[in-house]
């Protein structure tokens, strides 16, 4: 199952990328690794892509997270996508949703 969120944080692209990374790697979800990070310059402005592998200890499941930041709409947009293939998404733990909520909360602070 794939979980997504589209957010419009009132931050710069660099600040937003740092908060996403800090939340995933140090937010208490489990353990995580930043697999890749790159920025592509387009005619509409820069696009920053962050890729993470996270491990949720409670359910012993691995969740890949992709974060895409752009300013195509004229303001910063963050698109998050988490893939959860574990059997735990069908019971009360919902680790992918919890990971998205963790990132969303980090952007509000």
N, C-alpha and C positions, 0 to 999 in steps of 0.2 A: 504494500500500500504506500502511496506517495502522499506526503503532507506538504502543503505550500502556504506561504504567507507573502503578501505584498504590503510593504510599509513605506511611509514617507517621513523619515526622521528629520528633525530640524538640526542637522549636523553637517559638517563637511564630509566629503567622501573619505578622507583620511581618518577622521575621528570615528566615523561609522565603522570602517573596516577594523580599526583597533578595538572598538567595543565588541564587535561580533567575535573577533579572535579571542579576546580576553574572556568573554562569556563562555565560549565553547571550550577553551583550554583550561580555564581556571575557575569556572562558575560552579563547580561542585556537582555537575551532572554525572560524571564518571571520569574517564580519561579520554583525551583527544589528541590528535595529531593534525597539524596543518600540512596537508599533502602538497598543495600548490597555491600560488598566488601570482596573478599577473594582471597587468593593465594594458588595454588596447585603446589606442586613439582612433576615434571615428569622426565622421563629419559632424555628428551631433554632440560630440564631447567624449571624455574618457569613459571607459567601461572597465570596472574592476571585478575580477572573478576570484573568489576564495573557495577552496575545496578542503574539506575536513573529513577525517575518519574519526568517529567517536565510539566509545565503548561504554555502554550503560551497564554498570556493575550489577544492579538489582536483577535485571532480566538476562544478564550475560549475552547481550546482543550488540552487534556492530551496526551503527547507523551512519551512512555517508550523508554529509550536509554540503550543499552548494549554496553560496551566497553571491548574487550578482548585483552590483551597484552601478547605477547610471544616472545621467541627468538629461535623458532624451526628452522628458516631459517638461523640462525647464526647472525642475527642482530634483533633489536627490530622491531616488527610488531604490528600494532594497527588495529584491525578490529572493526568498528563502525556499529551499526544497530539501526535504529529508525523505530518504527511502527507508522503509521499515518492512523487512520481509519476515520478521520473527512472528511466532505464533502469539506473542504477548500483545500485539496490537488489537487482538479480539477480546481481551479481558481488560480489567480496570487499570492497568499500568500505563498504557499508551505512551511509550518512551519517546516516539517521534514528536508527539504533541508537546510533551514536557520540554524537549529540547528547543522547539520553536518558542515556547513561552519564556524560557530562560533568556534567549536572545532578545525577544521583545522587551522584557523587563530591563535588560541592560541598556537598551536604547532610550528608555524613559528617564533614567537617572541623570 
